[in-house]
Amino acid sequence: MIADKWEEYNKRVNIDGEDPAKVFDEMKIKRYCCRRMLISHVDLIDDIINYGRK
């Protein structure tokens, strides 16, 4: 339900340097379980893609 929010959250917090709590409030993500999913996410796809089928 929140996967579509990752790119905006990541850009605003990690690139633009905004406060995560403010970003969550503006994106209307109120529940702590949803906030946890975005805060604790580790983006590994770029690392994993190197180990594709040969």
Secondary structure as UniProt FT lines:
FT   HELIX           3..5
FT   HELIX           6..10
FT   HELIX           11..15
FT   HELIX           20..26
FT   TURN            27..28
FT   HELIX           32..39
FT   HELIX           45..48
FT   HELIX           49..51
//
